[in-house]
Amino acid sequence: MTSTQQTGVPFERIRGSPGFNVNNLECSICHELLWKPVACRTCETPFCSICINQWLINHPNQCPNQCQIFAERKCPPFIVKLLSQLQIACFYQSTGCNEIISYEGLDKHEIECNFQSQQCPGCQLQIIKEDFDNHISNCTSIELTCQDCKIVYKRGDADRKHTENICLKEQLRQLRDEYKENKREMHELTLQLYEIRLLNRKEFIEIKLIEIAALADKRDTSKHQQ
């Protein structure tokens, strides 16, 4: 099923006796009650706005009534007036909504209706909106993540996969892994520091040798001058 936000409204959802022939309000494309209609400027035939937009994708600029060029205009006022007199059953009547809404208020109601369904991310069942939060809080297929040990488990498996003992063991394992990683990094840093010290010592020795050589050359020069 599709909400009226996507398609025309089936005639069987009309409630009461409007006092006129509702078949005159049929979209000639989807053959359902006009929904958010627009019209052809040439022949003034109304269509659901979604229906005509889909039609024009495959038939650019062509009117379904075979007018030469389709040019959109607002739906004729008398059609809008007739539609506004209709009372429509909510799309979600199959899931428990008994509201009868005016044509003009239908879109807003169905967007907010508590009987629209949502899919549970755990069990994948369709749950009506008003029951959804309670279902999520109790669904045994919902995945949970422990803030202490980071284990991901389904709520229904907690007694087998996330006991207090399992949680503590996992935290201990992670601490051991962290300790090993820190120890490895510390070892690498120590080696790097040692290499830096060796390089610095080598440079220091080379500088001292240069200074000694320079001093020796200076002494030799002084002796020759004497």
C-alpha positions as CSV (number, residue, x, y, z in Angstrom):
1,M,0.0,0.0,0.0
2,T,1.1,3.6,-0.6
3,S,0.1,6.7,1.3
4,T,-1.7,9.5,-0.5
5,Q,1.5,11.5,-0.4
6,Q,2.6,9.3,-3.4
7,T,-0.5,8.5,-5.4
8,G,-4.2,9.2,-6.0
9,V,-6.9,8.3,-3.4
10,P,-9.0,5.1,-4.0
11,F,-12.7,6.0,-4.4
12,E,-13.6,3.4,-1.7
13,R,-12.0,5.6,0.9
14,I,-14.6,8.3,0.4
15,R,-17.1,8.4,3.3
16,G,-20.6,9.9,3.3
17,S,-22.8,11.1,0.4
18,P,-21.2,14.1,-1.2
19,G,-24.3,14.9,-3.3
20,F,-22.6,14.7,-6.7
21,N,-21.0,12.1,-8.9
22,V,-17.5,11.6,-7.6
23,N,-16.6,9.7,-10.8
24,N,-16.3,13.2,-12.4
25,L,-13.3,13.7,-10.1
26,E,-11.3,10.8,-11.5
27,C,-7.8,11.1,-12.8
28,S,-7.7,9.7,-16.3
29,I,-4.1,8.4,-15.7
30,C,-4.4,6.5,-12.4
31,H,-8.2,6.2,-12.5
32,E,-8.4,7.2,-8.8
33,L,-9.7,10.3,-7.0
34,L,-7.7,13.4,-8.1
35,W,-4.9,14.2,-5.6
36,K,-3.3,17.6,-5.6
37,P,-4.5,18.1,-9.2
38,V,-3.3,20.3,-12.0
39,A,-4.8,20.7,-15.4
40,C,-3.9,21.0,-19.1
41,R,-4.1,24.6,-20.2
42,T,-5.5,23.5,-23.6
43,C,-8.2,21.0,-22.7
44,E,-8.5,21.9,-19.0
45,T,-8.5,18.2,-18.1
46,P,-7.3,17.7,-14.5
47,F,-4.7,15.1,-13.5
48,C,-3.0,14.2,-10.2
49,S,0.2,16.2,-10.1
50,I,2.3,13.1,-9.5
51,C,0.6,11.2,-12.3
52,I,1.1,13.9,-15.0
53,N,4.7,14.4,-13.9
54,Q,5.4,10.7,-14.4
55,W,3.5,10.7,-17.7
56,L,5.6,13.7,-19.0
57,I,8.8,11.8,-18.3
58,N,7.9,9.3,-21.0
59,H,5.8,11.7,-23.2
60,P,7.5,15.1,-23.0
61,N,5.1,18.0,-23.7
62,Q,2.3,15.6,-24.6
63,C,-1.2,15.8,-23.0
64,P,-2.8,12.4,-22.3
65,N,-5.8,13.7,-24.1
66,Q,-3.6,14.1,-27.2
67,C,-3.5,17.9,-27.1
68,Q,-0.6,19.2,-29.3
69,I,1.4,20.6,-26.4
70,F,0.8,20.1,-22.7
71,A,1.0,23.3,-20.7
72,E,0.3,23.1,-17.0
73,R,-2.2,25.4,-15.3
74,K,-4.0,25.4,-11.9
75,C,-6.9,23.0,-11.5
76,P,-10.2,24.7,-12.4
77,P,-11.8,26.2,-9.2
78,F,-15.0,24.2,-9.4
79,I,-13.0,20.9,-9.3
80,V,-11.1,22.2,-6.2
81,K,-14.4,23.1,-4.6
82,L,-15.9,19.7,-5.1
83,L,-12.8,18.0,-3.8
84,S,-12.9,20.1,-0.7
85,Q,-16.4,18.8,0.2
86,L,-15.2,15.2,0.4
87,Q,-14.5,13.3,3.6
88,I,-11.8,10.6,3.3
89,A,-10.9,7.6,5.5
90,C,-7.3,7.7,6.7
91,F,-4.9,5.6,4.7
92,Y,-3.9,3.9,7.9
93,Q,-7.3,2.5,8.7
94,S,-5.9,-1.0,8.1
95,T,-3.6,-0.5,11.1
96,G,-6.3,0.9,13.4
97,C,-6.9,4.6,12.5
98,N,-10.7,5.4,12.4
99,E,-10.3,9.1,11.6
100,I,-12.4,10.5,8.8
101,I,-10.7,13.6,7.5
102,S,-11.6,16.4,5.0
103,Y,-9.8,16.2,1.7
104,E,-7.9,19.3,2.4
105,G,-6.6,18.0,5.8
106,L,-5.8,14.5,4.7
107,D,-2.1,15.1,3.8
108,K,-1.3,16.7,7.2
109,H,-3.2,14.0,9.1
110,E,-1.5,11.1,7.4
111,I,2.0,12.6,7.9
112,E,1.3,12.8,11.6
113,C,-0.9,9.8,12.1
114,N,0.1,7.5,15.0
115,F,-1.1,4.5,13.1
116,Q,1.5,4.7,10.3
117,S,4.0,1.9,10.6
118,Q,7.8,1.9,10.9
119,Q,10.2,-1.0,10.5
120,C,11.9,-2.2,13.7
121,P,15.7,-2.3,13.0
122,G,15.9,-5.4,15.1
123,C,13.1,-7.9,14.2
124,Q,12.3,-6.0,10.9
125,L,8.5,-6.1,11.8
126,Q,6.3,-3.1,10.8
127,I,5.2,-1.4,14.1
128,I,2.6,1.4,14.3
129,K,4.0,4.7,15.3
130,E,2.3,5.0,18.7
131,D,3.7,1.6,19.8
132,F,7.1,2.0,18.2
133,D,9.1,3.4,21.2
134,N,7.7,0.8,23.6
135,H,8.5,-2.0,21.0
136,I,12.1,-0.7,20.6
137,S,12.6,-0.7,24.4
138,N,11.6,-4.4,24.6
139,C,12.4,-6.0,21.3
140,T,14.7,-9.0,21.9
141,S,16.3,-8.6,18.4
142,I,17.6,-5.1,19.0
143,E,21.4,-4.9,19.1
144,L,22.9,-3.3,22.1
145,T,26.5,-2.1,22.8
146,C,28.0,-2.3,26.2
147,Q,29.6,1.0,27.2
148,D,32.2,-0.8,29.4
149,C,33.4,-3.7,27.2
150,K,32.0,-2.6,23.8
151,I,30.6,-6.1,23.1
152,V,27.6,-5.9,20.6
153,Y,24.8,-8.3,21.4
154,K,21.1,-8.8,20.9
155,R,18.9,-8.0,23.9
156,G,17.5,-11.5,23.9
157,D,21.0,-13.0,24.0
158,A,22.2,-11.0,27.0
159,D,22.0,-14.0,29.4
160,R,24.3,-16.0,27.1
161,K,26.6,-13.4,25.4
162,H,26.9,-10.6,27.9
163,T,26.9,-11.7,31.5
164,E,28.8,-9.7,34.1
165,N,31.5,-12.4,34.0
166,I,31.8,-12.1,30.2
167,C,31.9,-8.3,30.4
168,L,34.7,-8.3,33.0
169,K,36.7,-10.9,31.0
170,E,36.4,-8.8,27.8
171,Q,37.5,-5.6,29.6
172,L,40.5,-7.5,31.0
173,R,41.4,-8.8,27.5
174,Q,41.2,-5.3,26.1
175,L,43.4,-3.9,28.9
176,R,46.0,-6.6,28.2
177,D,45.9,-5.8,24.5
178,E,46.2,-2.1,25.3
179,Y,49.2,-2.8,27.6
180,K,50.9,-4.9,24.9
181,E,50.4,-2.2,22.3
182,N,51.6,0.5,24.7
183,K,54.7,-1.7,25.5
184,R,55.4,-2.2,21.8
185,E,55.1,1.6,21.1
186,M,57.3,2.3,24.1
187,H,59.9,-0.1,22.8
188,E,59.9,1.6,19.4
189,L,60.2,5.0,21.0
190,T,63.1,3.8,23.1
191,L,64.9,2.5,20.0
192,Q,64.3,5.8,18.2
193,L,65.7,7.7,21.1
194,Y,68.7,5.5,21.3
195,E,69.4,6.0,17.6
196,I,69.1,9.8,18.0
197,R,71.5,9.7,20.9
198,L,74.0,7.6,18.9
199,L,73.7,10.1,16.0
200,N,74.2,13.0,18.4
201,R,77.2,11.3,20.0
202,K,78.7,10.6,16.6
203,E,78.3,14.2,15.6
204,F,79.8,15.4,18.9
205,I,82.9,13.1,18.4
206,E,83.3,14.4,14.8
207,I,83.2,18.0,16.0
208,K,85.7,17.3,18.7
209,L,88.1,15.6,16.3
210,I,87.8,18.6,13.9
211,E,88.6,20.9,16.8
212,I,91.6,18.8,17.9
213,A,92.9,18.7,14.3
214,A,92.5,22.4,14.0
215,L,94.3,23.0,17.3
216,A,97.1,20.7,16.2
217,D,97.5,22.5,12.9
218,K,97.6,25.8,14.8
219,R,100.5,24.5,17.0
220,D,102.4,23.2,14.0
221,T,102.1,26.6,12.3
222,S,103.4,28.4,15.4
223,K,106.5,26.1,15.6
224,H,107.4,26.7,12.0
225,Q,107.1,30.4,12.5
226,Q,109.5,30.3,15.4
